[in-house]
Structures are given as C-alpha cells and as structure tokens.
C-alpha cells in the first residue's frame, strides 16, 4: 500500500514539474521574440534601418516634412515610440526632415489639373488631395483654389491640395414616354429639351402582314418573287420602344435610342 502511495505521489510530482517546465518554456519563447523599439530620431534613414535590422525590425520612411529644428535628411518622428515592446519583424514608420522651407509656393490657380501637377513637380513639390466640385463660373478641369496659397511660408509638408472645377452642372430631366409617337415629333421634343436622337432601328416583324400573305399566295402561281428590302426609318415611323426607358433620370445631351416600325 505504501509503495502504491509513493508511486502515485511521484507521478504527481513529475506531472507538476513537467507543467512548470512547459509554462516556463512557453513564456521564454513568447518574450524571447519581443524587443524594445530603439530611438531613431536624429539618425539618417540608413543608420536607422541598420539599427532596426539589428533588433529584427523593419523601417519605412512614410512622410517628409519641413523642419527648422531637425537637420535635412534626419529622422524627425517615429511610430512606435522608443522603448515600446514589440515582436520581431515589427514595422517602424518614420518621418524624414526636409530642413527649412526653401521653395516658393507657385500660384497654379487658373491652370489645368495636369499643368498644375507638372508645375509643382518641377519645383520639387507634390500634389496632395485633389477635390472636384461643380463651379458654373470656372471652366471644367481648371484649378479654382489651392492650399497652401501662393507664396505661403512656414508650411509643414511639400504637398499642395487642389480644388478643381467640374464646370457647371448639366440640367437633368425625367425621361418622358415617346412610345406611339412619330419619330419626327419625338425628335423635335428631344431637341427642345437639349437631348438628341441616338440609334434608330426598324423592328423585325415575326411574320408577313396579311397583304404580304395574299401576295405570296399569288406569287406561288406565277413563280418566285424577290423579297422587298426592309424600309428605312422616316419621320412618320412610329416608336415602339425607347432607351432610356420612361421615368429614368437623364442629363442634357443624352442620346435616346428608338425602335420604330
């Protein structure tokens, strides 16, 4: 009995030791992959990348800003902050200093979006956000305003946001039903509303008309007769279908397609 008790006790002790060893090994494995983020501010990107790689970390220069305090080419900010514990392979995002602002901000209002972009790039500047807005008094694709404005000083980043005109909004209409009307009358209606006629096609009839059936019966006695070519749409042709359909919202200048007979 004592021997059995000793065996059970020894087994429990061995199990507890095994569990403690496993937990310790797991904790060491988890924390062994953690490193502290080094301080990279004030270094060049090459120096910072070398230091980050030594700790098993990655680095990317995400942005560039003007600064009167940090020399040109040096790192001015970093995320995560120094001392933060992260796992190996973590990506550190940094911003690089461009030094003091030395470029004059040009006036690109009145230029096309493409011309403004070329003008800015030629001066070492980048286009930031481009917003489109309908402005009836400004031609389409023309820069209406910019931020920061021309000759601005003390700007943070070498990026210029642009507001580009889309021109005046085109008037919109609800498409009326023109089915059953002559093509000539529908054409005049569309032209008065600032729209136009698109493709007009003849409806292919599924079978011969009664007159054609009588003609075919008579032709059977006299011999084969060449079929008449399909007629072409005319102003008197009646509309049987339309695209866009009635009730849809359309803009001025929209082409409306018809099927007629």
MARFI-38021 format. One line per 3 residues: their letters; for each residue x, y, z of N, C-alpha, C. Coordinates in Angstrom, 1 decimal. Example, Ala and Ser with C-alpha at 12.3 -4.5 7.8 and 13.67 -1.06 7.14 Angstrom:
BEGIN
as) 13.2:-5.7:7.8:12.3:-4.5:7.8:13.2:-3.3:7.8  12.8:-2.2:7.1:13.7:-1.1:7.1:12.9:0.0:7.9
This chain:
BEGIN
xxx) 0.8:-1.2:0.0:0.0:0.0:0.0:0.9:1.3:0.0  1.9:1.3:0.9:2.8:2.4:0.9:3.5:2.6:-0.5  3.9:1.5:-1.0:4.6:1.5:-2.3:3.7:2.2:-3.4
xxx) 2.4:1.8:-3.4:1.5:2.4:-4.4:1.3:3.9:-4.1  1.2:4.2:-2.8:1.1:5.7:-2.5:2.3:6.5:-3.0  3.5:5.9:-2.8:4.7:6.6:-3.2:4.7:6.7:-4.8
xxx) 4.3:5.7:-5.5:4.3:5.8:-6.9:3.3:6.9:-7.4  2.1:6.9:-6.8:1.2:8.0:-7.1:1.7:9.4:-6.8  2.3:9.5:-5.7:2.9:10.8:-5.3:4.0:11.2:-6.2
xxx) 4.9:10.3:-6.6:6.0:10.6:-7.5:5.4:11.0:-8.9  4.4:10.3:-9.3:3.8:10.7:-10.6:3.2:12.1:-10.6  2.5:12.5:-9.5:2.0:13.8:-9.4:3.1:14.9:-9.4
xxx) 4.2:14.6:-8.7:5.3:15.5:-8.7:5.9:15.7:-10.1  6.1:14.6:-10.8:6.6:14.6:-12.1:5.7:15.4:-13.1  4.4:15.2:-12.9:3.5:16.0:-13.7:3.5:17.5:-13.4
xxx) 3.6:17.8:-12.2:3.7:19.3:-11.8:5.0:19.9:-12.4  6.1:19.1:-12.3:7.4:19.6:-12.8:7.3:19.8:-14.3  6.7:18.8:-15.0:6.5:18.9:-16.4:5.7:20.1:-16.8
xxx) 4.6:20.4:-16.1:3.8:21.6:-16.4:4.5:22.9:-16.2  5.2:23.0:-15.1:6.0:24.2:-14.8:7.1:24.4:-15.9  7.7:23.3:-16.3:8.7:23.4:-17.3:8.1:23.9:-18.7
xxx) 6.9:23.4:-19.0:6.3:23.8:-20.2:5.9:25.2:-20.2  5.3:25.7:-19.1:4.9:27.1:-18.9:6.1:28.0:-19.0  7.2:27.6:-18.4:8.4:28.4:-18.4:9.0:28.5:-19.8
xxx) 9.0:27.4:-20.5:9.5:27.4:-21.9:8.6:28.2:-22.8  7.3:28.1:-22.6:6.4:28.9:-23.4:6.6:30.4:-23.2  6.7:30.8:-21.9:6.9:32.2:-21.5:8.2:32.7:-22.1
xxx) 9.3:31.9:-22.1:10.6:32.3:-22.6:10.5:32.4:-24.2  9.7:31.5:-24.8:9.6:31.6:-26.2:8.8:32.9:-26.7  7.8:33.2:-25.9:7.0:34.4:-26.2:7.8:35.7:-26.0
xxx) 8.3:35.8:-24.8:9.1:37.0:-24.5:10.4:37.1:-25.2  10.9:35.9:-25.6:12.2:35.9:-26.4:12.1:36.5:-27.7  10.9:36.6:-28.3:10.6:37.2:-29.6:10.3:38.7:-29.5
xxx) 10.3:39.3:-28.3:9.9:40.7:-28.1:11.2:41.5:-28.0  11.2:42.7:-28.6:12.3:43.6:-28.5:11.8:45.0:-28.2  12.7:45.9:-27.7:12.4:47.3:-27.5:12.6:48.1:-28.7
xxx) 11.7:49.0:-29.0:11.9:49.9:-30.1:13.1:50.9:-29.8  14.1:50.9:-30.7:15.2:51.9:-30.4:14.8:53.3:-30.7  15.6:54.2:-30.2:15.4:55.7:-30.6:16.1:55.9:-31.9
xxx) 15.3:56.4:-32.9:15.8:56.6:-34.2:15.8:58.1:-34.6  15.2:58.9:-33.8:15.1:60.4:-34.2:16.5:61.0:-34.1  16.8:61.7:-35.2:18.2:62.3:-35.3:19.1:61.5:-36.2
xxx) 18.7:60.3:-36.5:19.6:59.5:-37.4:19.2:59.7:-38.8  20.1:59.2:-39.8:19.7:59.2:-41.2:18.9:57.9:-41.4  18.1:57.8:-42.4:17.4:56.6:-42.7:18.3:55.3:-42.8
xxx) 19.5:55.5:-43.4:20.4:54.4:-43.5:20.8:53.9:-42.1  21.2:54.8:-41.2:21.6:54.5:-39.9:20.5:53.8:-39.1  19.3:54.4:-39.2:18.1:53.9:-38.5:17.7:52.5:-39.0
xxx) 17.8:52.3:-40.3:17.5:51.0:-40.9:18.5:49.9:-40.4  19.7:50.3:-40.3:20.7:49.3:-39.8:20.5:49.0:-38.3  20.1:50.0:-37.5:19.9:49.7:-36.1:18.6:48.9:-35.9
xxx) 17.6:49.2:-36.7:16.3:48.5:-36.6:16.5:47.0:-37.0  17.3:46.8:-38.1:17.6:45.4:-38.6:18.3:44.6:-37.5  19.2:45.2:-36.8:19.9:44.5:-35.7:19.0:44.0:-34.7
xxx) 17.8:44.6:-34.5:16.9:44.1:-33.5:15.8:43.3:-34.2  15.9:43.0:-35.4:14.9:42.2:-36.1:13.7:43.0:-36.5  13.8:44.3:-36.7:12.7:45.2:-37.0:12.9:45.7:-38.4
xxx) 11.8:46.2:-39.0:11.8:46.8:-40.3:11.5:48.3:-40.2  11.9:49.1:-41.2:11.7:50.5:-41.2:11.2:51.0:-42.5  10.4:52.0:-42.5:9.9:52.7:-43.7:9.8:54.2:-43.5
xxx) 10.3:54.9:-44.5:10.2:56.4:-44.4:8.8:56.7:-45.1  7.9:57.1:-44.2:6.5:57.2:-44.7:6.2:58.6:-45.2  6.8:59.7:-44.5:6.5:61.0:-44.9:7.7:61.9:-44.8
xxx) 7.6:63.1:-45.4:8.7:64.1:-45.3:8.1:65.4:-44.9  8.7:66.1:-44.0:8.2:67.4:-43.5:9.3:68.4:-43.5  9.0:69.7:-43.6:9.9:70.8:-43.4:10.1:71.0:-41.9
xxx) 11.4:71.3:-41.5:11.6:71.5:-40.1:12.8:72.4:-39.9  12.7:73.4:-39.0:13.8:74.3:-38.7:14.7:73.8:-37.6  14.2:72.7:-36.9:14.9:72.2:-35.8:15.7:70.9:-36.1
xxx) 15.2:70.1:-37.0:15.9:68.8:-37.3:16.6:69.0:-38.7  17.9:68.7:-38.7:18.6:68.9:-40.0:18.0:68.1:-41.1  18.3:68.6:-42.3:17.8:67.9:-43.5:18.3:66.5:-43.6
xxx) 17.4:65.6:-43.9:17.8:64.2:-44.1:17.8:63.3:-42.9  17.5:63.9:-41.7:17.5:63.2:-40.5:16.0:62.8:-40.1  15.8:61.8:-39.3:14.5:61.4:-38.9:14.0:62.3:-37.8
xxx) 12.8:62.8:-38.0:12.2:63.7:-37.0:11.1:63.1:-36.1  10.4:62.1:-36.6:9.4:61.4:-35.7:9.5:59.9:-36.1  8.9:59.1:-35.1:8.9:57.7:-35.3:7.7:57.1:-34.6
xxx) 7.1:56.1:-35.1:6.0:55.3:-34.6:6.3:53.8:-34.8  6.3:53.0:-33.7:6.1:53.3:-32.3:7.2:54.1:-31.6  6.9:54.7:-30.5:7.9:55.5:-29.7:9.0:54.6:-29.2
xxx) 10.2:55.2:-28.9:11.3:54.4:-28.4:10.9:53.8:-27.0  11.4:52.6:-26.8:11.1:51.9:-25.6:9.9:51.0:-25.6  9.1:51.1:-26.7:7.9:50.3:-26.8:8.3:48.8:-27.1
xxx) 7.7:47.9:-26.4:8.0:46.5:-26.7:7.1:45.9:-27.8  7.7:45.4:-28.8:7.0:44.8:-29.9:7.7:43.5:-30.3  7.1:42.7:-31.2:7.6:41.5:-31.6:8.6:41.7:-32.8
xxx) 9.5:40.8:-33.0:10.4:40.9:-34.1:9.7:40.9:-35.4  10.2:41.7:-36.3:9.6:41.8:-37.6:8.6:43.0:-37.7  8.5:43.7:-36.5:7.5:44.9:-36.5:8.0:46.0:-37.4
xxx) 7.1:46.7:-38.0:7.4:47.8:-38.9:7.4:49.2:-38.2  8.5:49.9:-38.2:8.6:51.2:-37.6:8.4:52.2:-38.8  7.5:53.1:-38.6:7.2:54.2:-39.5:7.8:55.5:-39.1
xxx) 8.6:56.1:-39.9:9.3:57.3:-39.6:9.0:58.5:-40.6  9.2:59.7:-40.1:9.1:60.9:-41.0:10.5:61.5:-41.1  10.9:61.9:-42.3:12.2:62.5:-42.5:12.1:64.0:-42.7
xxx) 13.1:64.7:-42.2:13.1:66.2:-42.2:13.7:66.6:-43.6  13.0:67.6:-44.1:13.5:68.3:-45.4:14.3:69.5:-45.1  14.5:69.8:-43.8:15.2:71.0:-43.4:14.2:72.2:-43.5
xxx) 14.7:73.4:-43.4:13.8:74.6:-43.6:13.2:74.7:-45.0  12.1:75.3:-45.1:11.4:75.5:-46.4:12.3:76.5:-47.2  12.6:76.0:-48.4:13.4:76.9:-49.3:12.8:77.0:-50.6
xxx) 11.6:76.4:-50.9:11.0:76.5:-52.1:9.8:77.5:-52.0  9.6:78.3:-53.1:8.4:79.2:-53.1:7.2:78.5:-53.6  6.1:78.7:-53.0:4.9:78.1:-53.5:4.3:78.8:-54.7
xxx) 4.2:78.2:-55.8:3.7:78.9:-57.0:2.2:79.0:-57.0  1.7:79.9:-57.8:0.2:80.1:-58.0:-0.2:79.3:-59.2  -0.9:78.2:-58.9:-1.4:77.3:-60.0:-2.9:77.5:-60.3
xxx) -3.5:78.4:-59.6:-5.0:78.6:-59.9:-5.1:79.1:-61.4  -6.1:78.7:-62.0:-6.3:79.0:-63.4:-5.7:78.1:-64.4  -4.8:77.2:-63.9:-4.2:76.2:-64.8:-5.0:74.9:-64.8
xxx) -4.8:74.1:-65.8:-5.5:72.8:-65.8:-4.9:71.9:-64.7  -5.5:70.8:-64.3:-5.0:69.9:-63.2:-3.7:69.3:-63.7  -3.6:68.9:-64.9:-2.3:68.3:-65.4:-1.2:69.4:-65.4
xxx) -1.5:70.6:-65.9:-0.4:71.6:-65.9:0.0:72.0:-64.5  -1.0:72.1:-63.6:-0.6:72.4:-62.2:0.3:71.3:-61.6  0.0:70.1:-61.9:0.8:69.0:-61.3:2.2:69.0:-61.9
xxx) 2.4:69.3:-63.1:3.7:69.4:-63.7:4.5:70.6:-63.1  3.8:71.7:-62.9:4.4:72.9:-62.4:4.9:72.7:-61.0  4.1:72.0:-60.2:4.5:71.7:-58.8:5.7:70.7:-58.7
xxx) 5.6:69.6:-59.6:6.7:68.7:-59.5:8.0:69.3:-60.0  7.9:70.2:-60.9:9.2:70.9:-61.4:9.8:71.7:-60.3  9.1:72.1:-59.3:9.6:72.8:-58.2:9.9:71.9:-57.0
xxx) 9.8:70.6:-57.1:10.1:69.7:-56.0:8.9:69.6:-55.1  7.7:69.9:-55.5:6.5:69.8:-54.7:5.6:68.7:-55.2  4.7:68.2:-54.4:3.8:67.1:-54.7:2.4:67.6:-54.6
xxx) 1.5:66.9:-55.4:0.1:67.2:-55.3:-0.5:66.4:-54.2  -1.2:67.1:-53.3:-1.8:66.4:-52.2:-3.2:65.9:-52.5  -4.2:66.3:-51.8:-5.6:65.9:-52.1:-6.1:66.8:-53.3
xxx) -6.8:66.1:-54.2:-7.5:66.8:-55.3:-9.0:66.7:-55.2  -9.7:67.8:-55.0:-11.2:67.7:-54.8:-11.8:68.3:-56.1  -12.9:67.6:-56.5:-13.7:68.1:-57.6:-15.0:68.7:-57.2
xxx) -15.3:69.8:-57.8:-16.6:70.5:-57.4:-17.1:71.2:-58.6  -18.4:71.3:-58.7:-19.1:72.0:-59.8:-19.1:73.5:-59.5  -18.5:74.2:-60.4:-18.4:75.7:-60.3:-18.8:76.3:-61.7
xxx) -20.0:76.9:-61.7:-20.5:77.4:-63.0:-19.7:78.5:-63.6  -18.9:79.2:-62.8:-18.1:80.4:-63.3:-16.7:80.0:-63.6  -16.3:78.7:-63.4:-14.9:78.3:-63.6:-15.0:77.2:-64.7
xxx) -14.2:77.3:-65.7:-14.2:76.2:-66.8:-13.8:74.9:-66.2  -14.3:73.9:-66.9:-14.0:72.5:-66.4:-12.5:72.2:-66.5  -12.1:71.4:-65.5:-10.7:70.9:-65.3:-9.7:72.1:-65.0
xxx) -10.2:73.2:-64.5:-9.3:74.3:-64.1:-9.2:74.4:-62.6  -8.0:74.7:-62.1:-7.8:74.8:-60.7:-8.4:76.0:-60.2  -9.4:75.9:-59.2:-10.1:77.1:-58.7:-9.4:77.6:-57.5
xxx) -8.7:76.8:-56.7:-8.0:77.3:-55.5:-7.0:76.2:-55.1  -6.1:76.6:-54.2:-5.0:75.7:-53.7:-4.8:76.0:-52.3  -4.2:75.0:-51.6:-3.8:75.1:-50.2:-2.6:74.3:-50.0
xxx) -1.5:75.0:-49.4:-1.4:76.4:-49.1:-1.4:77.3:-50.3  -1.7:78.6:-50.1:-1.8:79.5:-51.2:-0.4:79.9:-51.7  -0.4:80.6:-52.8:0.9:81.0:-53.4:1.7:81.9:-52.5
xxx) 3.0:81.6:-52.5:4.0:82.4:-51.7:3.8:82.2:-50.2  3.1:81.1:-49.8:3.0:80.8:-48.3:4.3:80.4:-47.8  4.5:80.7:-46.5:5.8:80.3:-45.8:5.4:79.6:-44.5
xxx) 6.4:78.8:-44.0:6.2:78.0:-42.8:5.3:76.9:-43.0  5.2:76.3:-44.2:4.3:75.1:-44.4:5.0:73.9:-43.9  4.2:72.9:-43.6:4.7:71.7:-42.9:5.2:70.7:-43.9
xxx) 4.5:70.4:-45.0:4.8:69.4:-45.9:4.8:69.9:-47.3  5.6:69.3:-48.2:5.7:69.8:-49.6:4.6:69.3:-50.5  3.4:69.4:-50.0:2.2:68.9:-50.7:1.2:70.1:-50.9
xxx) 0.7:70.2:-52.1:-0.3:71.3:-52.3:-1.6:70.6:-52.7  -2.7:70.9:-51.9:-4.0:70.4:-52.2:-4.7:71.3:-53.2  -5.4:70.7:-54.2:-6.0:71.5:-55.3:-7.6:71.3:-55.2
xxx) -8.3:72.3:-55.6:-9.7:72.3:-55.8:-9.9:72.5:-57.3  -10.4:71.5:-58.0:-10.6:71.6:-59.5:-12.0:71.6:-59.8  -12.3:72.5:-60.8:-13.7:72.7:-61.2:-14.2:71.6:-62.2
xxx) -15.4:71.2:-62.0:-16.1:70.2:-62.9:-17.0:71.0:-63.9  -16.9:72.3:-63.8:-17.8:73.1:-64.7:-19.2:73.2:-64.1  -20.1:73.7:-64.9:-21.5:73.8:-64.4:-22.2:72.5:-64.4
xxx) -23.1:72.3:-63.5:-23.9:71.0:-63.5:-24.8:71.0:-64.7  -24.9:69.9:-65.4:-25.8:69.8:-66.6:-27.2:69.6:-66.0  -28.2:70.3:-66.7:-29.6:70.1:-66.3:-30.0:68.7:-66.4
xxx) -30.9:68.2:-65.5:-31.4:66.8:-65.6:-32.9:66.8:-65.8  -33.3:65.7:-66.4:-34.8:65.6:-66.8:-35.2:64.2:-66.4  -36.5:64.1:-66.3:-37.1:62.7:-66.2:-37.6:62.3:-67.6
xxx) -37.1:61.2:-68.1:-37.3:60.8:-69.4:-38.8:60.5:-69.7  -39.4:61.2:-70.6:-40.8:61.0:-70.9:-41.0:59.8:-71.8  -42.3:59.3:-71.9:-42.6:58.2:-72.8:-42.9:58.7:-74.1
xxx) -42.2:58.3:-75.1:-42.4:58.7:-76.5:-42.9:57.6:-77.4  -43.3:56.5:-76.7:-43.8:55.3:-77.5:-45.2:55.7:-78.1  -45.3:55.3:-79.3:-46.6:55.6:-80.0:-46.6:56.9:-80.8
xxx) -45.5:57.7:-80.6:-45.4:59.0:-81.3:-44.6:58.8:-82.6  -44.8:59.6:-83.6:-44.0:59.6:-84.8:-42.5:60.0:-84.5  -41.6:59.4:-85.2:-40.2:59.7:-85.0:-39.9:61.2:-85.1
xxx) -40.5:61.8:-86.1:-40.2:63.2:-86.4:-40.7:64.1:-85.2  -41.8:63.8:-84.6:-42.3:64.6:-83.5:-41.5:64.4:-82.3  -41.0:63.1:-82.0:-40.2:62.8:-80.9:-38.8:63.5:-81.0
xxx) -38.3:63.6:-82.2:-37.0:64.2:-82.5:-37.1:65.7:-82.1  -38.2:66.4:-82.4:-38.3:67.8:-82.1:-38.4:68.0:-80.6  -39.1:67.0:-79.9:-39.3:67.1:-78.5:-38.0:67.0:-77.8
xxx) -37.1:66.1:-78.2:-35.8:65.9:-77.6:-34.9:67.1:-77.9  -34.9:67.6:-79.1:-34.1:68.7:-79.4:-34.4:70.0:-78.5  -35.7:70.2:-78.3:-36.2:71.3:-77.5:-35.7:71.1:-76.0
xxx) -35.5:69.9:-75.6:-35.1:69.6:-74.2:-33.6:69.5:-74.0  -32.8:69.7:-75.1:-31.4:69.6:-75.1:-30.8:68.2:-75.2  -31.6:67.3:-75.7:-31.2:65.9:-75.9:-31.1:65.6:-77.4
xxx) -30.8:64.5:-77.7:-30.6:64.1:-79.1:-31.1:62.7:-79.4  -31.3:62.4:-80.6:-31.7:61.1:-81.1:-30.5:60.3:-81.3  -30.4:59.1:-80.7:-29.3:58.2:-80.9:-29.5:57.2:-82.1
xxx) -29.4:55.9:-81.8:-29.6:54.9:-82.8:-31.1:54.6:-83.0  -31.5:54.6:-84.3:-32.9:54.3:-84.6:-32.9:53.0:-85.5  -33.6:52.0:-85.1:-33.6:50.7:-85.8:-35.0:50.3:-86.1
xxx) -35.2:49.6:-87.2:-36.6:49.1:-87.5:-36.8:47.8:-86.8  -38.1:47.6:-86.3:-38.5:46.3:-85.7:-38.6:45.3:-86.7  -38.0:44.1:-86.5:-38.1:43.0:-87.4:-39.4:42.3:-87.1
xxx) -40.4:42.2:-88.1:-41.6:41.6:-87.8:-41.5:40.1:-87.9  -42.3:39.4:-87.0:-42.2:38.0:-86.8:-42.8:37.2:-88.0  -43.7:37.8:-88.7:-44.4:37.1:-89.8:-44.9:38.1:-90.8
xxx) -45.2:37.6:-92.0:-45.7:38.5:-93.1:-47.0:39.1:-92.8  -47.2:40.4:-93.1:-48.5:41.0:-93.0:-49.6:40.3:-93.8  -50.9:40.6:-93.6:-51.9:39.9:-94.4:-51.8:40.2:-95.9
xxx) -51.4:41.5:-96.2:-51.3:41.8:-97.6:-50.1:41.0:-98.2  -49.1:40.9:-97.4:-47.9:40.1:-97.9:-48.3:38.6:-98.1  -49.2:38.1:-97.3:-49.6:36.7:-97.4:-50.4:36.5:-98.7
xxx) -51.3:37.5:-99.0:-52.0:37.4:-100.3:-51.1:37.5:-101.5  -50.1:38.4:-101.3:-49.1:38.5:-102.4:-48.3:37.2:-102.6  -48.0:36.6:-101.5:-47.2:35.3:-101.6:-48.0:34.2:-102.2
xxx) -49.4:34.2:-101.9:-50.2:33.2:-102.5:-50.3:33.4:-104.0  -50.4:34.6:-104.4:-50.4:34.9:-105.9:-49.1:34.6:-106.5  -48.0:34.8:-105.8:-46.7:34.6:-106.4:-46.4:33.1:-106.5
xxx) -47.1:32.3:-105.7:-46.9:30.8:-105.8:-47.3:30.3:-107.1  -48.3:31.0:-107.7:-48.8:30.5:-109.0:-47.9:31.0:-110.2  -47.3:32.2:-110.0:-46.6:32.8:-111.1:-45.1:32.5:-111.0
xxx) -44.6:32.1:-109.9:-43.2:31.8:-109.7:-42.6:32.6:-108.6  -41.3:32.4:-108.2:-40.7:33.1:-107.1:-40.5:34.6:-107.3  -40.7:35.3:-106.3:-40.6:36.8:-106.3:-39.6:37.2:-105.3
xxx) -38.7:38.1:-105.7:-37.7:38.6:-104.8:-38.3:39.4:-103.7  -37.9:39.1:-102.4:-38.5:39.9:-101.3:-38.1:41.4:-101.3  -39.0:42.2:-100.9:-38.8:43.7:-100.8:-37.8:44.0:-99.7
xxx) -36.8:44.8:-99.9:-35.8:45.2:-98.9:-36.6:45.9:-97.7  -36.1:45.7:-96.5:-36.7:46.4:-95.4:-36.7:47.9:-95.5  -37.8:48.6:-95.2:-37.9:50.0:-95.3:-37.0:50.7:-94.3
xxx) -36.6:51.9:-94.5:-35.8:52.7:-93.6:-36.6:53.6:-92.7  -36.1:53.9:-91.5:-36.9:54.8:-90.6:-37.1:56.1:-91.3  -38.3:56.7:-91.0:-38.6:58.0:-91.6:-39.3:58.8:-90.5
xxx) -39.6:60.1:-90.8:-40.2:60.9:-89.8:-41.6:60.4:-89.4  -42.2:59.6:-90.3:-43.6:59.1:-90.0:-43.5:57.7:-89.2  -42.3:57.2:-89.1:-42.2:55.9:-88.4:-42.7:56.0:-87.0
xxx) -43.4:55.0:-86.5:-44.0:55.0:-85.1:-43.0:54.4:-84.2  -42.8:55.0:-83.0:-41.9:54.5:-82.0:-42.6:53.4:-81.2  -41.9:52.2:-81.1:-42.4:51.1:-80.4:-41.6:50.8:-79.1
xxx) -40.4:51.3:-79.0:-39.6:51.1:-77.7:-38.5:52.2:-77.7  -38.1:52.5:-76.5:-37.1:53.6:-76.3:-36.1:53.2:-75.2  -34.9:53.8:-75.3:-33.8:53.6:-74.3:-33.1:54.9:-74.2
xxx) -33.1:55.5:-73.0:-33.6:55.1:-71.7:-35.1:55.0:-71.6  -35.5:54.2:-70.7:-37.0:54.0:-70.5:-37.6:55.2:-69.9  -38.9:55.3:-70.0:-39.6:56.4:-69.4:-39.5:56.4:-67.9
xxx) -39.3:57.6:-67.3:-39.2:57.7:-65.8:-37.8:57.7:-65.3  -36.8:57.4:-66.2:-35.4:57.4:-65.7:-34.9:58.8:-65.8  -33.9:59.1:-64.9:-33.3:60.4:-64.8:-32.2:60.5:-65.8
xxx) -32.2:61.5:-66.7:-31.2:61.7:-67.7:-30.7:63.1:-67.7  -29.5:63.4:-68.3:-28.8:64.7:-68.3:-29.0:65.2:-69.7  -28.8:66.6:-69.8:-28.9:67.2:-71.1:-27.8:66.7:-72.0
xxx) -28.1:66.5:-73.2:-27.1:65.9:-74.2:-27.2:64.4:-74.3  -28.0:63.8:-73.5:-28.2:62.3:-73.6:-28.8:61.9:-74.9  -28.2:60.8:-75.5:-28.8:60.3:-76.7:-29.8:59.2:-76.4
xxx) -31.0:59.3:-77.0:-32.1:58.4:-76.8:-32.2:57.5:-78.0  -32.2:56.2:-77.8:-32.3:55.2:-78.9:-33.8:54.8:-79.0  -34.1:54.5:-80.3:-35.5:54.1:-80.6:-35.6:52.8:-81.5
xxx) -36.6:52.1:-81.3:-37.1:51.1:-82.3:-38.4:51.5:-82.9  -38.5:51.5:-84.2:-39.6:52.0:-84.9:-40.2:51.0:-85.8  -41.4:51.2:-86.3:-41.9:50.4:-87.4:-42.7:51.3:-88.4
